[in-house]
Amino acid sequence: MHADTSPSPFLPPAIDRVDAAPAVVARRLAPLFFASGTAALIYQLGWQRLLFTAVGVDIESITIVVSVFMLGLGLGALLGGQLADRHPQRALIFFAAAECAIGLFGWFSPELLRACAQMLVMAPRAVVAVANFGLLLLPTCLMGATLPILVAHLTRLYGNVGQSIGLLYQANTLGAAVGVALFGFLWFLLFDLDTAIRFAAVLNLAIGITTALWARRSHG
């Protein structure tokens, strides 16, 4: 008798049984990373609007937000990757903690940014810019750390995870596009700025709690 080597009808042709496990895990993580991308872009647009009151509605406020996001995402990716490489078995916990920390900061960020603007109302514009830049650097670093942490988790479990990484990145990018569309075109028909930012914070907290429960069940 010959063993049946035909592909399983329950798996796509491009995914064999060896690659099925990382693909399944990535598909479970993809909705969480989609929501994370949505929240990140809501923050970016919301914080930029809050900075209008501190530095004005001009190129400077846009430059602050874009610059801090680019620097934070880059630093976070570097630090998150190193942390996950050193403690790969805790990668999901790190991801959950990062999402919860982003959510907590996001919830209080409207008050923090307004308080910073009031404290520095008489300060030179450069000082105001540096203060707000420093305030937003921590949450953007945490955002940047999330992808390499998840990549380290999949790599530890399955080795070659190129397809899974692509799925996660695609989900995050699509979520970011949805965040822009939701916030930029629909949100202000019904809600205000603070509610939008706190909606993003709730998304992060839900992602963090869901991931923590999943990690606990996986190790239980």
C-alpha positions, 0 to 999 in steps of 0.5 A: 500500500502507498501512503496518501501524499495528496494535499489535505482538502482542508488546507490551502494549496500553498500551506502544507501541514508543516506550515499550518501551525504558524499560519493558524497562530498568525491568523489568531493574532491578526485580528488583534494586530489589526485593532492595534493598527487602528488604535495607533492611527487614531492616536496619531491623528488625535494627538496631532489635533491636541497639539494644535492648541499648544504649538498652533495649527501649522507644520510644526505640530504635524512635524512633532507628531510624525517625528515622534512616531517615526523615532518611537516606532524605530526605537521600539522595534529595536528594543522590543526585538532585543527583549523578545530575543532574550526572553522568547518564552515571554513574548506574548506577555510582553505584547500584552503588557505593551498594549495595556501600557499604551491603552493606559497612556492613551486613556489619560493622554488628552489631560496630559497633553493639555496640562503640558500645554498649560504649564508651558503656555509662556515657554518658547515654542521650541521648549513646548515642542521638546516637552510634547515630543518627550511625552509621546516618545514612550507610547510610540516606542511601545507601539513599535515594539509590538511587531518584533515581539510577535515575530520573535514569538512565532520564530521561537515556536516555528522557525520559518515564519515569513508568511505569518509575518507578512499576514501580521504586517498586512493586518496592522497596515489595514487596521491603520487604514481603517483608523484613518478612515474612521477618525478622519471621515466618520467619527466627528459626525457623532463623537468628540476628540477625547472620545476617539482617543479613549476608544483607541485606549479601550482597543489597546486594553482589550487586546492586552487582556485578550492576549494575556488570557491566551498566553496563560491558557497556552502555558496552563 
